[in-house]
Structures are given as structure tokens and as C-alpha cells.
Amino acid sequence: MPEPVRRFAAWCAVLLLAAGVGYVGVRLCSEFRTAVTPVLLALLGTALLGPLYRRLVQVGVHRSLAAGLTCVAVVAVVGGAVYIVVAALIDTGDEIVSSLKAAAKSLARHFGAAGTSVGDLAGNAKELLAKFGGTAASNVISGVSVVGEGLAMAVLALLLVFFFLRDSDRVVGAIRGVAPGSSADMVEAMARRAFEGIEGFMRGTTVIAFIDAVCITVGLLVLRVPGAVGLGALVLVGAYIPYLGAFISGAVAVLVALADRGFVIALWALGVVLAVQVLEGHVLQPMIQSRTVQMHPAVVMLTITAGASVAGILGMLLAVPLTAAAFGVVHELRARYATG
């Protein structure tokens, strides 16, 4: 056979083998999601909380105590943030829902039958939710099982964060111990680059999410858009899902402004959302995440879509940081082979 044909066949075999291994890995992770999910969440938490833990150790706090205090701090912060978000959404939820209903009615007046169906759907939202609730209530045991599984995974993830932080100094030795032959240096470097990618993504995303939420909330308050605090909470949560979360939260904010304050204020609200997104894309992202793995927006969108198809919302949350880790490994391998 000609040499080009043999090379093409070899590449096809490699791609098929890689795809098969990847598929088996995804299926195994799906089957053992109760154990895999806490580990992945713990890695994200460790990457985010590592600087606080190291600061406590530097001032003389014992490693176990420092890890414990860090876990207590994250429980307090996450619990407080969840309380604030839920309270804000509860306080402003009726205003947001009524505004969306008004927007649907406005669409009905302007677009006729198509808009009327949207208005009917909004008007019957409570009935639909009641039916959904009745269907869910008919399977209480399954619902309790799902809630219990979620709580168990959350507790396990928190315990894993404690151990990952406390025993972080032993990780390098463990990695080098399991590395085959003389590849210990390369495996250690790859692991470091992967964790640095996750760490940089988590820290940068948290800072950017907070800035975005504050800016949009202030803009909506100035425009006197109802439910501004709740909409800002949606922006804060949605920022952890790049592009898609910002699009959804921004669209809801514009719809609420259109319903309650009219077309002109809706345009101003759209301008606020777009201005914040431009600020994020051209200023915040380069400044805050300049040392992390940079990915093209198309790659991010494909990654989010793949994560959603595999594990739903959780997959959307985990897809981008895991891809950042993979990019870090690829860059490390490229640098080593380029200098080799």
C-alpha cells in the first residue's frame, strides 16, 4: 500500500482507539457518578480555596486546623450566598413573573395568534406547575432518594476538600510514585498544569461573576427595573456557565424591563447587559484570566453542549474547567516535545 494510505489508516486507528477509550471512560463516570461527581466538585473547591488554606498555613496554623477552618468558611460563604440568592428571588419572584406575563401579553397584541399562545402559556404557569408537582409527588420515594443522593454527594465533596487541602503536600509524592519508569517529571508537570488551569478558571470566574452581577444590578436599579436584586443573583449564578448563562440572565432582565418599564427602558437595559459583556470580554477576561488556559468561544460552546448532553446542568458546570485542565496538559506536552 502507498505510504500516504498507510499513514491515513494509522491515524484512523488511533482516532478510533481514542474515541473508544473516551466513550468507555464517559460511560464508567456516568455509572459511578455518585463517587466521581464529589471528586470533581472537590477538585473545583480545592482549586478555589487553595490560596486561603495556604495563607492560614503560612501564618502558623496547623494543616488540619487550617483545612477545617477553610471548609467551615466555605460552608458559611456558600450557605450565606444561597440564602441571599434564594431570599432575593423569593422577594422579587412575583414581580419577575408578573412582568414576564405582561411581556407575553404585549407579544400577543403585537404578533397575534403566535403571541397569544405565549400569553396563554404564561397565564397557565401555575396550573402547569401544579400538575408537575402532582406528578412529582406521586413518586415521593424516588424524589427523596434523589435529594438524599445529592446531600450525600455534597457532604462527601466537602470531606474530600478537607483531605485534598490537608494532604496537598503529599500529592506530588503520590503522583511520582505511580508514574511509570522515568516519566515522573513529565507526569508531575502535566498534573501541575492541569490543576493550575482549573485553579485559574475558578478564581477568575468567581471574580468576574461578582463584578458582572454588581454592575448589572446597579444598572437595573438605576433604571428602576423591578426585581433587580433577583436578576443580579441570576447573573451571579449564570456566570459559572460561560456565554449561555450570561445570555439567559440578560434576556430575562431585558424582558422584565420591557414588560414593566417600556420599550425605551428595555433598550437601556439591553445596553447595560451588552456593556457589561463587552467589559468582561475585553477588560476583565484578559486582566483576570490572562494566566489561565485561553479557549476559543466556539470550543467553550461545544464543551458546554457536550457536558450538558452527558450530565445536564452539572455537566455544563464541570465541562469548561475540565477542558481547561486538558488544555493545560496539551500545552505542557507541546512545550516538552518542542524543546525535546
C-alpha positions in Angstrom: 0.0 0.0 0.0 1.2 3.5 -0.6 2.8 5.4 2.3 0.0 8.1 2.5 -2.6 5.4 2.7 -0.8 3.6 5.5 -0.4 6.9 7.4 -4.1 7.6 6.9 -5.0 4.2 8.2 -2.8 4.6 11.2 -4.3 7.9 12.1 -7.8 6.4 11.7 -6.9 3.6 14.0 -5.5 6.0 16.6 -8.6 8.2 16.4 -11.0 5.2 16.7 -9.0 3.9 19.7 -9.0 7.3 21.4 -12.8 7.7 20.8 -13.4 4.2 22.2 -11.4 4.8 25.3 -13.1 8.2 25.8 -16.5 6.7 25.4 -15.8 3.9 27.8 -14.4 6.5 30.3 -17.6 8.6 30.0 -19.8 5.6 30.5 -17.9 4.5 33.6 -18.1 8.0 35.0 -21.8 8.0 34.4 -22.3 4.6 36.1 -20.2 5.7 39.1 -21.4 9.3 39.2 -22.1 9.1 42.9 -18.4 8.7 43.5 -17.0 10.6 40.5 -19.1 13.8 40.9 -17.9 14.5 44.5 -14.3 14.1 43.4 -14.7 16.6 40.6 -16.6 19.1 42.7 -13.9 18.7 45.4 -11.2 19.4 42.9 -13.0 22.6 41.9 -13.4 23.6 45.6 -9.8 22.8 46.3 -8.7 24.9 43.4 -10.8 27.9 44.6 -9.9 27.6 48.3 -6.2 26.7 48.0 -5.0 30.3 48.4 -6.9 30.8 51.7 -5.6 27.5 53.0 -2.0 28.3 52.2 -2.4 31.7 53.8 -3.5 30.1 57.0 -0.6 27.7 57.0 1.8 30.5 56.3 0.7 32.3 59.5 1.3 29.2 61.6 -2.0 27.4 61.7 -1.8 23.6 61.8 -2.5 22.0 58.5 -5.6 20.0 59.8 -7.0 23.1 61.6 -6.3 25.3 58.5 -8.2 22.8 56.3 -11.0 22.6 58.8 -11.3 26.4 59.1 -11.3 26.7 55.3 -14.1 24.1 55.0 -16.1 25.9 57.7 -15.6 29.2 55.8 -16.8 27.8 52.5 -19.9 26.3 54.2 -20.6 29.7 55.7 -20.0 31.6 52.5 -21.9 29.2 50.3 -24.7 28.9 52.7 -24.9 32.7 53.1 -24.8 33.2 49.3 -27.5 30.6 48.7 -29.7 32.3 51.4 -29.2 35.7 49.8 -29.9 34.4 46.3 -33.0 32.5 47.4 -34.3 35.3 49.5 -33.8 37.8 46.7 -35.5 35.6 44.2 -38.4 34.9 46.6 -38.8 38.6 47.4 -38.7 39.6 43.7 -40.0 36.4 42.1 -43.6 37.6 41.9 -42.5 40.9 40.3 -40.4 39.0 37.7 -43.2 36.5 36.9 -45.8 39.3 36.6 -43.5 41.2 34.4 -42.9 38.2 32.1 -46.7 37.7 31.9 -47.1 41.3 30.8 -44.4 40.8 28.2 -46.2 37.8 26.9 -49.4 39.8 26.6 -47.6 42.6 24.9 -46.2 40.0 22.4 -49.8 38.7 22.0 -51.0 42.2 21.0 -48.2 42.7 18.5 -47.9 39.3 16.9 -51.4 37.9 17.1 -52.0 34.2 17.4 -48.4 33.2 18.0 -48.1 35.7 20.8 -51.5 34.6 22.2 -50.1 31.1 22.7 -47.2 32.5 24.6 -49.6 34.6 26.8 -51.7 31.5 27.4 -48.7 29.6 28.5 -47.6 32.3 30.9 -51.2 32.7 32.2 -51.4 28.9 32.9 -48.0 28.7 34.5 -49.4 28.0 38.0 -51.6 25.2 36.6 -48.7 23.6 34.8 -46.5 23.8 37.9 -49.3 22.3 40.0 -49.7 19.4 37.5 -45.9 18.9 37.5 -45.9 19.0 41.3 -48.7 16.4 41.4 -46.8 14.1 39.1 -43.6 14.5 41.2 -45.5 13.9 44.4 -46.8 10.6 43.1 -43.2 9.3 43.3 -42.1 10.5 46.7 -39.7 7.7 47.4 -37.8 8.5 44.2 -37.7 12.2 45.0 -36.4 11.5 48.5 -33.8 9.2 47.1 -32.6 11.9 44.6 -32.4 14.5 47.4 -30.6 12.1 49.7 -28.1 11.3 47.0 -27.4 14.9 46.3 -26.9 15.6 50.0 -24.6 12.6 50.4 -22.5 13.8 47.4 -22.3 17.3 48.8 -21.1 16.0 52.2 -18.6 13.7 50.5 -17.3 16.5 48.3 -16.8 18.7 51.4 -14.9 16.0 53.2 -12.8 15.4 50.1 -12.0 19.1 50.0 -10.7 18.9 53.6 -8.5 15.9 52.8 -7.3 17.4 49.5 -6.3 20.6 51.3 -4.7 18.9 54.3 -2.7 16.4 52.3 -1.8 18.5 49.3 1.9 18.3 50.2 1.7 14.5 49.7 0.0 14.7 46.3 3.3 15.3 44.4 4.9 12.3 46.0 1.9 10.1 45.3 1.9 11.1 41.6 5.6 10.5 41.2 5.2 7.1 43.0 2.6 5.8 40.5 4.3 7.3 37.4 5.9 4.5 35.3 9.7 4.4 34.8 11.4 7.7 34.1 8.2 9.7 33.3 7.7 11.0 36.9 8.9 14.5 35.9 6.6 14.7 32.9 3.5 13.3 34.8 4.1 15.8 37.7 4.4 18.7 35.3 1.2 17.6 33.5 -0.7 17.3 36.8 0.5 20.8 37.9 -0.5 22.4 34.6 -3.9 20.7 34.7 -4.6 21.9 38.3 -3.3 25.4 37.5 -5.8 25.6 34.7 -8.7 24.6 37.0 -7.4 26.9 39.7 -7.1 29.9 37.5 -10.5 29.3 35.9 -12.3 29.0 39.2 -10.7 32.1 40.8 -11.1 34.2 37.6 -14.7 33.1 37.0 -15.7 33.9 40.6 -14.2 37.4 40.5 -15.8 38.1 37.0 -19.1 36.7 38.1 -19.2 39.1 41.2 -18.2 42.1 39.1 -20.8 41.3 36.4 -23.6 40.8 39.0 -22.8 44.1 40.8 -22.6 46.1 37.5 -25.8 44.7 36.1 -27.7 45.1 39.4 -26.6 48.7 39.8 -27.6 49.4 36.2 -31.1 47.8 36.7 -31.6 49.7 40.0 -30.7 53.0 38.2 -33.3 52.1 35.5 -35.8 51.2 38.3 -36.4 47.7 36.8 -38.3 45.5 39.2 -36.6 42.5 40.7 -33.1 44.0 40.1 -31.6 42.1 43.0 -33.0 38.8 41.9 -31.9 39.4 38.3 -28.4 40.2 39.6 -28.5 36.9 41.6 -29.3 35.1 38.3 -26.3 36.8 36.7 -24.0 35.7 39.5 -25.1 32.1 39.3 -25.2 32.0 35.5 -21.7 33.4 35.1 -20.3 29.9 36.0 -21.7 28.7 32.7 -19.8 30.8 30.2 -21.8 32.6 27.5 -25.0 30.6 27.9 -25.6 31.7 31.5 -25.0 35.4 30.7 -27.3 35.2 27.6 -30.2 33.7 29.6 -29.9 36.0 32.6 -29.5 39.1 30.3 -32.5 38.1 28.2 -34.7 37.7 31.4 -33.5 41.2 32.5 -34.5 42.8 29.2 -37.9 41.1 29.1 -38.7 42.3 32.6 -37.6 45.8 31.7 -39.7 45.7 28.5 -42.8 44.5 30.5 -42.7 46.9 33.4 -40.8 50.0 32.1 -41.5 50.0 28.3 -39.5 49.7 25.1 -37.1 52.6 25.8 -36.0 51.3 29.2 -35.7 47.8 27.8 -33.2 49.2 25.2 -31.3 50.8 28.1 -31.3 47.5 30.0 -30.1 45.8 26.9 -27.3 48.4 26.6 -26.3 47.7 30.3 -26.1 44.0 29.7 -24.1 44.4 26.5 -21.8 47.0 28.1 -21.1 44.6 31.0 -20.4 41.7 28.5 -18.1 44.0 26.5 -16.3 44.9 29.7 -16.0 41.3 30.6 -14.7 40.2 27.2 -12.3 43.0 26.5 -11.1 44.0 30.0 -11.9 41.6 32.8 -11.1 38.3 30.9 -7.7 39.5 29.7 -6.8 41.1 33.0 -8.1 38.4 35.5 -7.6 35.2 33.5 -4.5 36.2 31.5 -2.5 33.4 33.1 -5.1 30.6 32.6 -5.7 28.5 29.5 -7.4 30.6 26.9 -10.0 28.8 24.9 -11.8 30.0 21.8 -15.5 30.8 22.3 -16.5 28.0 19.8 -14.6 25.5 21.8 -16.3 26.7 25.0 -19.8 26.4 23.5 -19.1 22.9 22.1 -17.7 21.9 25.5 -20.8 23.2 27.3 -23.1 21.4 24.8 -21.2 18.1 25.3 -21.3 18.5 29.1 -25.0 19.1 29.0 -25.6 16.0 26.9 -23.6 13.9 29.3 -24.6 15.2 32.7 -27.1 18.0 32.3 -26.5 21.2 34.4 -23.7 19.5 36.4 -22.0 18.7 33.1 -22.3 22.2 31.9 -20.7 23.4 35.2 -17.8 20.9 35.0 -17.2 20.9 31.3 -15.2 24.1 31.0 -12.8 23.7 33.9 -12.1 20.1 33.0 -11.4 21.3 29.4 -9.1 24.0 30.8 -7.2 21.2 32.6 -7.0 19.2 29.4 -5.7 22.3 27.5 -3.0 22.7 30.2 -1.9 19.2 29.8 -1.7 19.6 26.0 0.3 22.8 26.3 2.7 21.1 28.6 3.2 18.2 26.2 3.7 20.5 23.3 6.3 22.5 25.2 8.2 19.4 26.2 8.2 17.9 22.7 9.1 21.3 21.1 12.1 21.6 23.3 13.0 17.9 23.1 
